[in-house]
Amino acid sequence: MMRFKRSLGGAIAPKMGSSAIAIKSGSLALAALVLTAHPGWALPGQTVNLTESWIRNNPTLKPTPSDRLAINRLVAPGQRFTFQASVFPISGVSPNQDPRQIRSERFSLSDHANPITVDRLDESLRAIYGQEIFNDYRQATVLLRYPARGSRTNLTDNPNLVLRGEVRQGERFAYWQEIAYDRAGTAYLGRMAVFVKEDLPTLQTQLAPYGE
């Protein structure tokens, strides 16, 4: 994904690199994998080794032999998918982090042919993590949305892009979804993070000036 500052995967959290594809039923190479969602047993809070094993065997992620905690795949011209599991908190580097424990996992979708929507991001979450985690996300409490109503707060380095996002707290995990829109209102970049709930307060503090 593009490296936005003060956004998911930007200055608030470690940069993720290039953006990713969205899974659109019947149009992209990953679409068929939506129906083969793998249980989300390698989640934030698990060990690095367990997470690497889960990534290798996840039928939706389908990593190459050289992929470990990060995947960056070009599906078609203008369509890209990335995934990254990290030992860093969602809000940035922590001096007390455990190098053996995953604290956040993120995926990014980029599609310049078919607009990114909230539903496409939601379905991608279900395809990667399975129904149990998807239900936790859908039933989660929305803690913050941005930009605030009536505001066009710009959290990126690009004045032609506007980010819209929300942070949720579920029973098991916390979730951060973000979509980038151009001046015409078209969204071709989207991303989502699943992370441990204890990292919520710092993230909320960082995003509070932009949200409601």
Secondary structure, DSSP 8 states (H G I E B T S, - for coil): ----TTSTTSSSS----S------TTTSTTGGGGGG-----S-TTSBHHHHHHHHHH-TTT---TT-SSEEEEEEETTEEEEEEEESS-TTS--TT--TTB--EEEEEEEESSS---HHHHHHHHHHHH-HHHHHHHHTSEEEEEES-TT-----SS-TT-EEEEEEEE-SS-EEEEEEEE-TTS-EEEEEEEEE-GGGHHHHHHHHGGG--
